[in-house]
Every structure is written in C-alpha cells, then in structure tokens.
Amino acid sequence: MSHHISEHPSLQPFDISEYKGLRGKNFYDMDPALQRMVDRYSVTYEPTHKQAMVDHIRKYGELVGGILDELTEECHKEGKYGEVVKYDRTGKRIDFIKYSEEQKLARKISYDHGVVNLDFHPEWKFEFTHIHRYALTYLMNLNGEGGVACPLAMTDGMILALKKIGTEEQKNKYLPLVAGKGSSSHFMAGQYVTERVGGSNVSANRTIAKKLPNGKWELTGEKWFCSNPGDLWVTTAKMEGTNTVGMFLVPRIKDNGELNGHHILRKKDIIGSRGKITVEIIYDKVEAEEFGRPGHGLVNLIRYIIKTSRLHVGLGACGNARRSVMEASEYAKFRTAYGKKILEFPSFVKTLAEMQILQTANCFVNFRSVALAETGDDAAEITVPLLKYKSSSQASYITQKAILSLGGNGIIGDFSPLPRLHNDSIINETWEGTHLIITDHCLHALQKPKVYAAFQTLLDQLTSEVSSITELQNVYSLFQLKRKELEQCLKEESKDWKDMNRVYIADVTYNVLVLAEFLEQTVHDIKEKLPTKYLYFAKGYAEMVRDGLEAPRQKDGVFFDSKALETFLSF
C-alpha cells in the first residue's frame, strides 16, 4: 500500500519536535545570578546611572540571545572561518586576514554597542564601571568565544594600557582606532607574545628590539601565537644587548602607508576559539613604538594586558558554563526516555542541580574578583589568577556534563552550541597560562604577607555576621575547617610540598572563597527579609566540597529536598 513520504513513521512528531533551543530569548533576563550581581554592585549608583546601565546590559542580553547567537553559528560553518590573504591581485604582499561577513557583522554589533568602549560614546554620560563592562563580557561569552570574545579581551587590554602608559601622541593616534565610536576597526587589537622557545616564560624569548635614530624600534624575530592579527598589536622583545624585555606597540601599516615588516606564515589549527584567527608571524625589521618605559616591559605586560585578559577568561569561562547549563535545562523540558521525562530521573536532576550550583558559585566569585580589581584591593592578586584557573577548568567540566545531558545530540555541532562551548573552554584553560603556571602565580600571591592579609580581611568581611544564624552553622563550620587547612598548607608545609601541590592549594583557596561568598549572599537575604534561596546553594556547595563531586548525596541534604531542587532547576 503506497503512502506519501510525509506519512512515513520515521517522520512523525516526537518528544523534541518542538524543541527550539534558546535563540530569541533575552539572556540577561534569563540569568538571576547576573542580575543579582549587577544590582548588588551598583547599589551606590545614582538611580539614573543604574537604570541606564541596566537598560544597556539588558539590550545586549537581547542581542546575544538573538542576532549574535545566529551570527556566531553562521560564522562557525565550514568555509566561514577567517583566512590569511598573503598577496593582492597584483602580487603585492598584504598579509591580510579576511573574515566572513557574518563574523564582521558580529564584531560590529558588539563594538557599536560599546562593550569595551562605551566611555568613548559621547551620548553615554556616566562612568563605564567594571560591573557594567564585565557583565557585557560575561553575556558575550554565552555564545562561546565566537570570534569576538577573545578580540574583545585584547582590545580591552589595549585600551586600558593606552590610557595608563601611552604617550599623548599614542593616545591621540590609536585610541580613536581601537575605541572610537565609528571606527571601522572592530576589536582588531592583537597580542603577540609567545614564541616557540617560551610561552609563559617570556624572558626566554629571542625576538630582539633595536633602537632607531628616530626614536622608534626595529624588531627581528618570530611569534608563535599571534592572537587576533589586525590593525594594532602589543608585543614583547629583548632590547638589543640586554636581557631586559620591553613591551612595544606595532601598527599593521606604517605611517608612510606601507605594510609593516611582518610575514604571516600560517594559520594555527587549534581545537577551539576558531571564530578568530591565530597565526604564526616572522618579524623582519618590524617598526615598533615603545609602550611604557622600556625597562618595565614585563611589569606593564602583566599589570595591564595579562591581568585584563585573565579577568576576561574568568568571566568568559563562566559565561560558557552558564550557557551550557541553560541548554541542558531547556533540553530536559522536552526529552523523554523509557516512557518518562528525563527530569523524573533523580540522577539527572542531581546532575543539573550540581551544574547550577557550581556555575552560580563561579559567577558570584568572578564578580567579587572584578570588584576587588576595580578598587585596587590587594586580594585581587590572588583572585584574578585563581579564577582564571578555576573558572576555565570548571567550564570544561560543566560543558562536558551538559553535552552528556543531551546524549548523542550533545555531540552534534549543528544541534546546539555545546561542542563549540566545550572546545572554547579548553582553550581558556591554556590561554594566559596553563593550570600549573597560573596556580604558581596564585601560590606566589598567597605567600605575600600584605596580599594574604588582604585576602584574610576579605574572608572576615564576608563571614562577619554568620555566627548567629543557626541554619548556616554546618556551612560555616566547613568554611572554618577549609580555611584552617589553607593556613596549614601555606604556613606548615615545605616549599617543595607547596610547589608540587600548587593546584590542590588553589582548589582549597577557591573552596574557601566560594563558601565565604555563599555565606555572605545568604546573610544578605536574611537581613533584607528576602527568600533565602541561597541557603540551598550554600548547603549544596558545602556538601559537594565535603563529600566530593561524584560522591553519593546525603538523604538529609538539599539534593533530597524538593524545594531546593525546584530552586536549582528554575534558576
């Protein structure tokens, strides 16, 4: 018996036939943790400033969940990644990066919205604060790196460095290019530091800078990871005849209109962050300008460029993780297995709840770190590298869990953004230092008396009003236990033991910080007579720290509490 193909059993509607993903939704409106951070860190703002900021962030949440989500997906299709164009039609060398129209439009939309340069928009009448700037950064990363987030970080660092250490001539010449409203250079500021002989060990690099009679410098050497090759970049080189590493500013085109003396060798084939190009470059008498005092190259690189990038990695990884939780939660509303909704399986609910707790914790402490960095608090010396490490590693864990939550659909690149988010998270684990490098920086900061004292003061402030609240005593006791453990690691163990176990020490430091943060968030709501949903988060995180991520959950804990589970799954 013949029938129309549309009536074939395999084509009939099934449980996820109506599943549309998240496109078209406002990602700011969907994120209570981000909203809370924006609200709490702007409590002292003038009402008109606060409302303008919230409106600006909310509009970007709409763009990220709408057109930018669509453009990100489109520019990650085969043939849409950027390509190196070595020569023009006449054979003249141009060493140009050609991006797809979707990629260029995605960059333009975010640039024009002012995600790093709002203070260069004449219509914006307020300070462009850290909570505002990094809320936008976080939202952008809900689409993954997307070819925009990494360039955003490098352009942000470039803008900050120009403001702080640029000469008046450099500010007048380059700030309009990388930050000015109406500029056609949309996040085309790059960072070329790593060489084959040295990544984090910049002092081992071999590029040489020779001072020219006109006051500029001539660079000769090679750079192994050139992120976001474009109109202007920051780079490092040893000053001729010394071991001193200087930091330099390099424009792609020289003042006379000629291509600066660099040769793009090839595009790197990296596993993630593929929306923007990373290349290898040879410096053949590149003309450069000193950027800050020549002898302070490494100090300035870390203070302005690397620190900014690490803040972006922390917030970016957190955004990757948030989108993954959102995707897994949305999918779970539709999917059935063995005749039941997958949300009816306790093990699946436990997984979603744990992902939500981990991501929310990470969101809160990242914005705490941002606030510390903005005020110049010494504790930021610990939190910035700590969260670069922990946010990126945790994002890889959460994105993997989300992929598995979707089963076979989770590994399909055009079904959801999860495979791309996972690969981008792995890139974040390596960018600006691997775990062993970053945790060494964290350990070094922890052992500075002034910095450690500032961190202890922070912990005291976050937990100052906990002792009288009965419901928090178990969490508070665990916090005190882990804090004592951290103290013992730092004060009683040998140098070799600390060096070998630096990752473990960083994990303990992170757990102490998160427990303190959840205690503070819960106390805040109790004092304000608000629903104490963060009490569930505090207890859930404490149980995960005490027993382990893969341990069985306690029958008298929040994972067997229906109200707590409802809170986690609806967050």
LUMTORPA-94658 format. One record per residue (C-alpha): y, z, x. Coordinates in steps of 0.05 Angstrom, whole numbers, padded with zeros to 5 digits, always signed. Layout:
N
YZX ...
***
This chain:
571
+00000+00000+00000 +00066-00021+00030 +00128+00022+00031 +00198+00019+00060 +00203+00046+00131 +00254+00099+00109 +00199+00129+00065 +00154+00139+00125 +00132+00213+00131 +00158+00219+00202 +00229+00202+00179 +00234+00253+00123 +00284+00311+00129 +00260+00373+00165 +00288+00441+00185 +00341+00418+00235 +00361+00354+00198 +00427+00387+00181 +00438+00417+00249 +00505+00391+00277 +00516+00436+00337 +00585+00467+00346 +00631+00407+00351 +00692+00411+00307 +00697+00487+00308 +00753+00527+00340 +00721+00561+00400 +00776+00614+00403 +00766+00634+00331 +00691+00639+00343 +00699+00688+00401 +00715+00760+00382 +00708+00785+00454 +00760+00736+00479 +00806+00752+00420 +00799+00826+00437 +00817+00814+00510 +00879+00773+00491 +00901+00826+00442 +00890+00886+00487 +00920+00858+00550 +00983+00835+00513 +00996+00900+00476 +01063+00909+00512 +01088+00839+00499 +01147+00824+00454 +01120+00802+00386 +01149+00732+00392 +01117+00724+00461 +01050+00749+00438 +01049+00704+00376 +01069+00643+00416 +01014+00658+00467 +00960+00668+00414 +00981+00604+00379 +00978+00565+00444 +00909+00593+00461 +00883+00581+00391 +00906+00509+00393 +00869+00499+00458 +00807+00530+00426 +00812+00475+00373 +00818+00421+00427 +00760+00449+00467 +00714+00451+00406 +00737+00383+00383 +00763+00323+00423 +00750+00355+00492 +00678+00371+00474 +00669+00299+00452 +00702+00270+00515 +00662+00316+00560 +00597+00290+00530 +00620+00218+00535 +00642+00221+00608 +00575+00250+00628 +00535+00190+00605 +00504+00142+00654 +00557+00097+00686 +00615+00142+00666 +00617+00186+00728 +00672+00172+00778 +00661+00121+00833 +00691+00110+00902 +00730+00045+00909 +00738+00030+00983 +00778-00034+00980 +00824-00071+00933 +00814-00144+00914 +00850-00168+00977 +00806-00127+01024 +00858-00073+01036 +00827-00005+01044 +00849+00042+00987 +00796+00097+00986 +00808+00110+00913 +00768+00149+00861 +00760+00112+00795 +00744+00155+00735 +00724+00134+00665 +00777+00130+00611 +00743+00189+00576 +00749+00232+00639 +00822+00213+00650 +00839+00229+00577 +00804+00296+00580 +00845+00315+00641 +00909+00290+00610 +00899+00330+00545 +00888+00395+00583 +00944+00382+00633 +00993+00365+00578 +00973+00428+00540 +00996+00467+00602 +00932+00502+00620 +00956+00515+00691 +01028+00491+00687 +01056+00518+00622 +01112+00551+00662 +01135+00481+00681 +01142+00462+00608 +01216+00471+00591 +01201+00489+00519 +01159+00549+00539 +01208+00607+00542 +01162+00664+00564 +01125+00685+00626 +01059+00649+00636 +01017+00711+00646 +00947+00719+00674 +00914+00737+00608 +00944+00673+00579 +00926+00629+00638 +00855+00654+00645 +00840+00655+00570 +00853+00580+00574 +00808+00574+00635 +00752+00611+00600 +00757+00566+00539 +00757+00503+00581 +00691+00524+00612 +00657+00530+00544 +00647+00455+00554 +00619+00466+00624 +00655+00442+00686 +00666+00376+00651 +00703+00344+00709 +00764+00385+00691 +00749+00458+00705 +00738+00452+00780 +00800+00408+00789 +00838+00458+00746 +00819+00515+00793 +00840+00476+00855 +00905+00454+00824 +00919+00525+00801 +00909+00549+00873 +00953+00494+00899 +01009+00512+00851 +01005+00586+00870 +01004+00571+00945 +01064+00523+00939 +01103+00577+00901 +01085+00631+00951 +01085+00598+01020 +01110+00527+01010 +01176+00507+01042 +01233+00488+00996 +01221+00416+01015 +01146+00422+00997 +01162+00456+00931 +01212+00402+00912 +01166+00346+00934 +01097+00369+00910 +01106+00417+00851 +01130+00362+00805 +01068+00322+00825 +01015+00376+00813 +01050+00417+00759 +01109+00379+00730 +01108+00361+00657 +01099+00286+00651 +01066+00278+00719 +01010+00226+00719 +00971+00267+00769 +00927+00307+00723 +00891+00360+00764 +00887+00315+00824 +00896+00371+00876 +00835+00378+00921 +00805+00426+00971 +00773+00402+01035 +00749+00459+01079 +00674+00456+01091 +00646+00418+01150 +00573+00405+01168 +00576+00458+01222 +00608+00511+01178 +00616+00526+01105 +00639+00598+01094 +00643+00604+01169 +00708+00565+01173 +00722+00586+01245 +00661+00545+01268 +00692+00481+01242 +00711+00425+01291 +00770+00388+01260 +00829+00391+01307 +00903+00391+01289 +00953+00363+01339 +01027+00377+01332 +01070+00314+01329 +01142+00307+01355 +01168+00300+01284 +01141+00369+01265 +01081+00344+01226 +01008+00349+01248 +00954+00298+01262 +00883+00317+01241 +00820+00289+01270 +00751+00309+01247 +00707+00309+01185 +00699+00347+01120 +00631+00353+01087 +00650+00378+01017 +00715+00347+00992 +00722+00371+00921 +00765+00330+00873 +00793+00278+00922 +00860+00257+00894 +00935+00257+00907 +00943+00321+00948 +00896+00369+00981 +00893+00432+01022 +00852+00432+01085 +00838+00471+01149 +00836+00452+01223 +00838+00486+01290 +00904+00479+01325 +00895+00439+01389 +00877+00482+01449 +00864+00544+01408 +00812+00577+01363 +00865+00591+01311 +00850+00559+01243 +00911+00532+01208 +00919+00512+01135 +00950+00445+01121 +00975+00403+01063 +00954+00330+01061 +00980+00276+01013 +00936+00217+01000 +00994+00169+01010 +01043+00178+01067 +01119+00176+01058 +01120+00104+01080 +01072+00084+01025 +01012+00074+01070 +00944+00105+01058 +00937+00168+01099 +00886+00163+01155 +00823+00185+01120 +00758+00148+01105 +00715+00167+01046 +00644+00159+01069 +00604+00170+01006 +00600+00208+00940 +00556+00270+00942 +00495+00270+00897 +00500+00341+00871 +00460+00371+00814 +00518+00395+00772 +00594+00393+00766 +00586+00317+00763 +00646+00301+00720 +00690+00306+00781 +00673+00273+00847 +00656+00309+00912 +00656+00265+00974 +00649+00266+01050 +00710+00245+01090 +00728+00228+01161 +00798+00247+01186 +00824+00192+01231 +00893+00216+01251 +00910+00243+01182 +00983+00261+01176 +00989+00333+01151 +01041+00387+01140 +01032+00459+01160 +01022+00501+01098 +01049+00571+01110 +01054+00600+01180 +01004+00562+01225 +00973+00625+01254 +00959+00653+01184 +00916+00596+01161 +00853+00635+01144 +00892+00693+01113 +00931+00646+01068 +00869+00606+01050 +00834+00668+01025 +00895+00701+00994 +00917+00641+00952 +00865+00586+00950 +00798+00621+00954 +00818+00682+00912 +00844+00636+00857 +00780+00595+00859 +00738+00658+00854 +00775+00682+00793 +00763+00614+00762 +00689+00616+00780 +00681+00684+00747 +00716+00663+00683 +00685+00594+00685 +00614+00620+00691 +00629+00669+00635 +00652+00611+00592 +00588+00573+00608 +00547+00633+00586 +00587+00642+00522 +00576+00570+00500 +00502+00578+00515 +00497+00640+00470 +00536+00603+00416 +00489+00543+00420 +00426+00585+00417 +00453+00625+00359 +00474+00563+00319 +00406+00530+00330 +00370+00593+00308 +00403+00587+00239 +00363+00524+00225 +00298+00525+00264 +00232+00548+00235 +00165+00559+00268 +00098+00576+00237 +00129+00579+00168 +00184+00628+00186 +00256+00624+00211 +00256+00638+00285 +00306+00694+00271 +00249+00730+00236 +00212+00738+00302 +00232+00805+00336 +00221+00777+00406 +00270+00720+00392 +00321+00768+00362 +00315+00812+00423 +00329+00753+00469 +00391+00733+00431 +00416+00804+00428 +00407+00814+00503 +00443+00749+00518 +00501+00770+00475 +00506+00839+00507 +00504+00810+00578 +00556+00757+00562 +00603+00805+00526 +00599+00854+00584 +00615+00798+00632 +00674+00775+00591 +00705+00845+00589 +00700+00859+00663 +00724+00790+00683 +00789+00800+00644 +00793+00871+00673 +00790+00839+00742 +00843+00788+00723 +00889+00844+00702 +00877+00881+00767 +00892+00818+00807 +00957+00806+00768 +00983+00876+00783 +00961+00874+00855 +00913+00933+00846 +00871+00944+00909 +00808+00949+00866 +00813+00873+00856 +00789+00865+00927 +00722+00890+00901 +00721+00860+00831 +00741+00788+00849 +00683+00773+00897 +00636+00818+00856 +00648+00778+00792 +00645+00711+00828 +00574+00731+00848 +00551+00766+00785 +00583+00720+00733 +00553+00658+00764 +00483+00686+00773 +00484+00716+00704 +00508+00650+00674 +00448+00615+00705 +00403+00668+00674 +00435+00662+00605 +00438+00586+00604 +00364+00584+00622 +00348+00633+00566 +00388+00590+00518 +00350+00527+00539 +00284+00562+00525 +00311+00586+00458 +00316+00513+00437 +00245+00497+00461 +00234+00425+00480 +00302+00405+00450 +00335+00450+00502 +00318+00404+00560 +00344+00341+00526 +00411+00322+00555 +00439+00289+00493 +00415+00342+00444 +00461+00398+00469 +00505+00414+00529 +00456+00467+00554 +00424+00427+00611 +00493+00409+00637 +00517+00481+00629 +00457+00506+00668 +00468+00458+00726 +00542+00475+00727 +00524+00549+00731 +00481+00537+00792 +00539+00500+00825 +00583+00561+00810 +00532+00604+00846 +00544+00564+00910 +00618+00545+00904 +00665+00590+00944 +00606+00625+00977 +00532+00638+00964 +00508+00706+00939 +00496+00732+01009 +00566+00712+01032 +00602+00738+00970 +00564+00804+00967 +00581+00814+01040 +00655+00807+01022 +00644+00856+00965 +00609+00906+01012 +00664+00899+01063 +00716+00915+01009 +00676+00975+00984 +00678+01004+01054 +00753+01001+01060 +00777+01072+01044 +00840+01050+01007 +00804+00998+00966 +00745+01043+00950 +00794+01098+00928 +00828+01048+00881 +00760+01029+00852 +00743+01103+00841 +00811+01113+00807 +00795+01054+00761 +00728+01084+00742 +00761+01152+00729 +00813+01119+00684 +00762+01080+00644 +00719+01142+00631 +00772+01196+00627 +00762+01210+00552 +00687+01202+00546 +00661+01272+00557 +00679+01298+00488 +00645+01242+00450 +00573+01261+00433 +00549+01190+00416 +00566+01167+00487 +00533+01221+00527 +00470+01183+00545 +00511+01123+00568 +00559+01168+00605 +00501+01204+00640 +00473+01137+00664 +00542+01117+00688 +00547+01181+00729 +00477+01170+00757 +00492+01099+00779 +00559+01119+00806 +00526+01172+00848 +00474+01121+00872 +00530+01074+00894 +00563+01131+00932 +00497+01147+00967 +00486+01074+00986 +00555+01070+01017 +00560+01138+01050 +00489+01157+01069 +00453+01093+01088 +00455+01059+01155 +00496+00997+01170 +00432+00955+01176 +00405+00980+01110 +00470+00964+01075 +00473+00895+01106 +00401+00879+01085 +00412+00906+01014 +00482+00880+01001 +00460+00843+00938 +00429+00906+00910 +00492+00945+00925 +00533+00893+00889 +00487+00898+00829 +00496+00973+00827 +00571+00965+00832 +00571+00916+00775 +00529+00962+00731 +00576+01020+00744 +00636+00976+00727 +00606+00949+00662 +00582+01017+00638 +00652+01045+00650 +00682+00985+00614 +00638+00993+00552 +00653+01067+00551 +00728+01053+00551 +00722+00999+00498 +00683+01046+00453 +00731+01105+00463 +00789+01059+00447 +00760+01041+00379 +00742+01112+00363 +00813+01134+00377 +00841+01077+00336 +00792+01093+00279 +00762+01023+00284 +00689+01005+00271 +00651+01026+00334 +00610+00963+00344 +00620+00970+00420 +00579+01034+00417 +00520+00988+00403 +00538+00945+00462 +00546+01006+00508 +00478+01034+00487 +00444+00966+00492 +00471+00952+00561 +00452+01022+00584 +00381+01012+00561 +00376+00945+00598 +00403+00977+00662 +00358+01038+00657 +00293+01002+00639 +00304+00931+00666 +00317+00863+00635 +00245+00847+00619 +00223+00918+00601 +00198+00938+00532 +00254+00964+00487 +00255+01035+00461 +00236+01048+00389 +00295+01096+00380 +00344+01048+00413 +00393+00996+00388 +00343+00939+00392 +00305+00970+00334 +00369+00986+00296 +00382+00934+00241 +00458+00947+00240 +00462+00940+00316 +00422+00875+00315 +00466+00847+00260 +00527+00864+00303 +00499+00828+00364 +00476+00766+00326 +00541+00758+00288 +00586+00768+00348 
***
